Amino acid sequence: MVVGKVAEPPPFSNVSRLQAFAMREKTVGIVTIEDFQRRQNIGSTRIRARWLLNYWPEAEMFSTGRCYEVVIFQKAYWLQYAEAFSGIKILDLCDPDFLTWRRELKRMIDCCDAVTASTQALVDVLKEYTSRPVFCIPDRLDPQAFEGMRKDHTGSGPAKAVAWYGYSHNFPALNSIVDALPELGIEELLVVADANQPYHLPPALAGKLSVRNFTWGPDTVNQDLLKADIVINPRILTGRWKYKSNNKTLGAWAIGLPVAHTREELAALIPEDARVREVKLRHLHLFDEHHVRRSVEEYRRLIEALELRAPCSSTPGSRLGEYVPLLRTDRVAV
């Protein structure tokens, strides 16, 4: 060994790509929609980027000037960089952007080696746009984000308050169930949504139900939800809503709140003992089955598979099936 000479890090090899990732400082950069559009408090960035980084030491938020092996574009349509970057490129989507940005979406997909999406419904449509591999990596949970917060329903009696949370442009989902609340004895509706967009009851419900609006914030949303007995998260199977993930349901379960997706489920959760049983059941294996570490491992396997592609292959990802037997493409969001 030559004194004073710094040892070079071991080169990547097809034998153990994951070990090589672990030994290098940062090889994966994530370009988020927050940074690309200069916005703040975007739910998808928190769930599909920031939470992953807590368990992904070889990855970081994209930093200009860094040399990366892999770049993930988290709903960020940075076409100029994607065209110029010669490493592995993955487009991650959580919304049906093909409904509004079809041309931009197709161009971005064509620049990337693979696409990941939050639901199987998205995957099924995205596969129609490309021959590149498209995988479902669901929204999952970081337990650190929910530490010390769990609703105790013991002694609370029948449910009197329910909560809904999300972006105000999804109020139609709330409207689909709100008329059932007074009929079931619910006295108060708590709505946690984006600032300056308060929810207003339909005129027919005026005087029958109290409404409190809260501004959504990453540090306050869970505390506001805990003021309720149940979270309502109605499913709409038409339009853009049929592509939505179950991240709001998982988030509510994580803080001990039962979730009603239908009027029937809401009616069943009104009694105290029903809520106590539901919370216990959902919380039992929640952070094992939906831990964000699973997403990190799925990304690692996908990246390893992309690195193992045959250099002569003209179709990106054409040999992925040989190397990703554990990366399921049939996962369906609950």
ZAMARGU-4260 file (C-alpha; in steps of 0.2 Angstrom, whole numbers, plus 5000, padded with zeros to 4 digits):
<rodrens>
0) 5000/5000/5000 | 5007/5017/4995 | 5008/5029/5010 | 4997/5044/5008 | 4987/5037/4993
5) 4968/5037/4997 | 4960/5021/4993 | 4947/5021/4979 | 4930/5015/4983 | 4926/4998/4975
10) 4919/4999/4958 | 4901/4993/4955 | 4899/4975/4951 | 4885/4964/4945 | 4888/4952/4959
15) 4883/4964/4974 | 4876/4980/4968 | 4867/4984/4984 | 4884/4982/4994 | 4892/4994/4983
20) 4877/5006/4985 | 4879/5005/5004 | 4898/5009/5003 | 4896/5025/4993 | 4891/5041/5001
25) 4876/5046/4990 | 4872/5038/4974 | 4853/5042/4972 | 4846/5059/4971 | 4827/5063/4972
30) 4820/5078/4963 | 4804/5082/4971 | 4789/5091/4965 | 4791/5103/4980 | 4809/5108/4975
35) 4805/5108/4956 | 4790/5119/4958 | 4796/5129/4973 | 4781/5124/4984 | 4780/5118/5002
40) 4771/5105/5012 | 4766/5093/4997 | 4760/5077/5004 | 4767/5066/4990 | 4784/5073/4993
45) 4783/5069/5011 | 4776/5052/5009 | 4786/5046/4993 | 4803/5055/4996 | 4806/5062/5013
50) 4800/5047/5023 | 4810/5036/5012 | 4826/5045/5015 | 4825/5041/5034 | 4829/5023/5029
55) 4839/5025/5013 | 4857/5031/5017 | 4863/5031/5000 | 4849/5043/4994 | 4846/5061/4997
60) 4836/5076/4990 | 4844/5081/4973 | 4857/5094/4975 | 4864/5103/4960 | 4882/5099/4956
65) 4882/5082/4964 | 4886/5067/4954 | 4873/5054/4955 | 4871/5036/4948 | 4852/5037/4949
70) 4840/5051/4949 | 4822/5049/4954 | 4809/5062/4947 | 4796/5062/4961 | 4782/5070/4950
75) 4794/5082/4943 | 4794/5085/4925 | 4812/5091/4923 | 4813/5086/4905 | 4829/5096/4901
80) 4839/5087/4915 | 4831/5070/4911 | 4837/5072/4893 | 4855/5076/4898 | 4857/5065/4913
85) 4866/5048/4907 | 4863/5038/4923 | 4848/5028/4928 | 4832/5038/4928 | 4815/5034/4937
90) 4799/5044/4935 | 4788/5042/4951 | 4770/5046/4950 | 4755/5047/4962 | 4742/5056/4952
95) 4734/5053/4935 | 4744/5066/4926 | 4739/5058/4909 | 4722/5067/4911 | 4730/5084/4910
100) 4748/5083/4905 | 4748/5069/4892 | 4761/5076/4881 | 4773/5081/4895 | 4770/5064/4903
105) 4775/5054/4887 | 4790/5064/4884 | 4796/5062/4902 | 4793/5043/4902 | 4802/5041/4886
110) 4818/5049/4894 | 4817/5037/4909 | 4822/5019/4912 | 4807/5014/4923 | 4791/5021/4930
115) 4785/5019/4948 | 4767/5023/4953 | 4757/5023/4970 | 4743/5012/4964 | 4740/4997/4953
120) 4726/5007/4944 | 4739/5020/4939 | 4751/5006/4934 | 4738/4998/4922 | 4736/5015/4913
125) 4754/5020/4912 | 4759/5003/4904 | 4749/5009/4889 | 4761/5024/4887 | 4777/5014/4887
130) 4786/4998/4885 | 4797/5002/4899 | 4794/4994/4916 | 4781/5001/4927 | 4780/4995/4945
135) 4768/4999/4959 | 4777/5005/4975 | 4763/5010/4986 | 4762/5024/4998 | 4768/5018/5015
140) 4771/5025/5033 | 4786/5031/5043 | 4783/5027/5061 | 4793/5042/5067 | 4780/5054/5060
145) 4767/5047/5072 | 4776/5045/5088 | 4767/5049/5104 | 4750/5051/5095 | 4736/5038/5097
150) 4718/5041/5100 | 4711/5032/5116 | 4692/5028/5113 | 4689/5020/5130 | 4675/5030/5139
155) 4671/5041/5124 | 4654/5034/5121 | 4645/5035/5104 | 4655/5044/5090 | 4649/5063/5089
160) 4663/5070/5078 | 4671/5065/5062 | 4685/5072/5052 | 4690/5073/5034 | 4707/5079/5027
165) 4715/5082/5011 | 4716/5095/4997 | 4700/5106/4994 | 4699/5101/4976 | 4694/5084/4983
170) 4679/5091/4992 | 4667/5082/4980 | 4672/5066/4989 | 4667/5073/5006 | 4650/5079/4998
175) 4647/5061/4994 | 4644/5056/5012 | 4641/5072/5022 | 4622/5070/5021 | 4623/5054/5031
180) 4632/5062/5046 | 4617/5070/5055 | 4606/5054/5051 | 4619/5044/5061 | 4620/5056/5076
185) 4636/5065/5071 | 4636/5082/5078 | 4652/5090/5071 | 4663/5088/5056 | 4681/5093/5056
190) 4689/5098/5040 | 4708/5099/5038 | 4712/5106/5021 | 4723/5119/5012 | 4723/5137/5018
195) 4710/5149/5012 | 4698/5135/5006 | 4686/5132/5020 | 4673/5119/5018 | 4654/5124/5017
200) 4640/5113/5020 | 4627/5110/5007 | 4612/5122/5010 | 4601/5107/5015 | 4612/5103/5030
205) 4612/5120/5037 | 4609/5120/5056 | 4610/5101/5056 | 4629/5099/5058 | 4643/5110/5065
210) 4658/5112/5054 | 4676/5117/5060 | 4689/5121/5047 | 4708/5118/5050 | 4722/5123/5039
215) 4732/5108/5035 | 4750/5108/5041 | 4763/5094/5043 | 4765/5098/5061 | 4747/5100/5066
220) 4737/5089/5055 | 4737/5074/5066 | 4733/5084/5082 | 4718/5092/5073 | 4712/5074/5067
225) 4713/5068/5085 | 4699/5079/5090 | 4687/5068/5080 | 4681/5050/5084 | 4682/5044/5066
230) 4690/5049/5050 | 4679/5048/5034 | 4688/5044/5018 | 4674/5040/5005 | 4680/5031/4989
235) 4674/5037/4972 | 4678/5025/4958 | 4676/5038/4944 | 4687/5052/4937 | 4704/5055/4945
240) 4698/5048/4961 | 4699/5030/4956 | 4718/5032/4955 | 4720/5038/4973 | 4730/5028/4985
245) 4725/5023/5003 | 4738/5035/5011 | 4724/5045/5021 | 4717/5029/5028 | 4734/5023/5033
250) 4738/5039/5041 | 4722/5039/5052 | 4725/5021/5057 | 4743/5026/5063 | 4736/5038/5076
255) 4722/5027/5082 | 4707/5033/5072 | 4696/5021/5063 | 4691/5025/5045 | 4674/5024/5037
260) 4675/5023/5018 | 4656/5021/5016 | 4640/5025/5025 | 4638/5007/5031 | 4656/5007/5038
265) 4652/5024/5047 | 4636/5017/5055 | 4646/5002/5061 | 4659/5013/5069 | 4647/5024/5079
270) 4647/5013/5095 | 4662/5015/5106 | 4666/4996/5108 | 4666/4995/5089 | 4679/5009/5087
275) 4690/5001/5101 | 4690/4984/5092 | 4694/4992/5075 | 4708/5002/5081 | 4716/4987/5090
280) 4714/4977/5074 | 4721/4989/5062 | 4736/4995/5073 | 4742/4977/5077 | 4753/4974/5061
285) 4751/4992/5053 | 4769/4997/5054 | 4776/4980/5049 | 4765/4978/5034 | 4766/4997/5028
290) 4783/5002/5034 | 4791/5014/5022 | 4807/5003/5023 | 4798/4991/5011 | 4797/5005/4998
295) 4816/5008/5000 | 4820/4989/4997 | 4809/4989/4982 | 4818/5004/4974 | 4835/4996/4978
300) 4829/4980/4969 | 4823/4990/4954 | 4839/5000/4953 | 4850/4984/4954 | 4839/4977/4940
305) 4842/4992/4929 | 4860/4991/4933 | 4861/4973/4927 | 4853/4976/4910 | 4863/4969/4896
310) 4872/4984/4888 | 4867/4978/4870 | 4848/4978/4875 | 4839/4991/4864 | 4823/4991/4875
315) 4826/4999/4892 | 4822/4986/4906 | 4819/4972/4893 | 4828/4959/4905 | 4821/4966/4921
320) 4810/4950/4923 | 4826/4940/4926 | 4833/4950/4940 | 4817/4957/4949 | 4808/4941/4954
325) 4803/4949/4971 | 4797/4966/4964 | 4779/4962/4962 | 4769/4972/4949 | 4752/4965/4954
330) 4750/4975/4971 | 4734/4983/4973 | 4731/4997/4985 | 4718/4995/4999
</rodrens>
